[in-house]
Structure formats: structure tokens, C-alpha cells
Amino acid sequence: MPVEFTREDIIAMKRLGIFDLSAIIEKAYPTPFQKTVLSGIRWFAESQR
């Protein structure tokens, strides 16, 4: 089932920094600070499940 995003969805994702986060995830060698940020997001996501 395909996922479709509206123009408003894209604007909200840009405002929230989702595309910036995606760029960090795609990096081959994130900085130690970026690794820490990603770990924090992962821990938060796990706590919400």
C-alpha cells in the first residue's frame, strides 16, 4: 500500500527537521554528536512503543 504525502505534510516535515535527520542517517560517517542525537531519537521512539 503506497504512502502519499500532501503538500502540507511536506511543509510540516521540513519545519520539524525530518529531512535534516534523514541526511544524518544517510551519512556514512556521522559525527559523535550526530550519533548521540540519533541514539536519543531511537530511545524516545522505543519508549513510545
Contact map, one row per residue, 1 for C-alpha under 8 A:
1110000000000000000000000000000000000000000000000
1111000000000000000000000000000000000000000000000
1111100000000000000000000000000000000000000000000
0111110000000000000000000000000000000000000000000
0011111111000000000000000000000000000000000000000
0001111111000000000000000000000000000000000000000
0000111111100000000000000000000000000000000000000
0000111111110000000000000000000000000000000000000
0000111111111000000000000000000000000000000000000
0000111111111100000000000000000000000000000000000
0000001111111110000000000000000000000000000000000
0000000111111111000000000000000000000000000000000
0000000011111111111000000000000000000000000000000
0000000001111111111000000000000000000000000000000
0000000000111111110000000000000000000000000000000
0000000000011111110000000000000000000000000000000
0000000000001111111110000000000000000000000000000
0000000000001111111111000000000000000000000000000
0000000000001100111111100000000000000000000000000
0000000000000000111111110000000000000000000000000
0000000000000000111111111000000000000000000000000
0000000000000000011111111100000000000000000000000
0000000000000000001111111110000000000000000000000
0000000000000000000111111110010001000000000000000
0000000000000000000011111110010000000100000000000
0000000000000000000001111111000000000000000000000
0000000000000000000000111111110000000000000000000
0000000000000000000000000111110000000000000000000
0000000000000000000000000011111000000000000000000
0000000000000000000000011011111111100000000000000
0000000000000000000000000000111111100000000000000
0000000000000000000000000000011111110000000000000
0000000000000000000000000000011111111000000000000
0000000000000000000000010000011111111100000000000
0000000000000000000000000000011111111110000000000
0000000000000000000000000000000111111111000000000
0000000000000000000000000000000011111111100000000
0000000000000000000000001000000001111111110000000
0000000000000000000000000000000000111111111000000
0000000000000000000000000000000000011111111100000
0000000000000000000000000000000000001111111110000
0000000000000000000000000000000000000111111111000
0000000000000000000000000000000000000011111111100
0000000000000000000000000000000000000001111111110
0000000000000000000000000000000000000000111111111
0000000000000000000000000000000000000000011111111
0000000000000000000000000000000000000000001111111
0000000000000000000000000000000000000000000111111
0000000000000000000000000000000000000000000011111
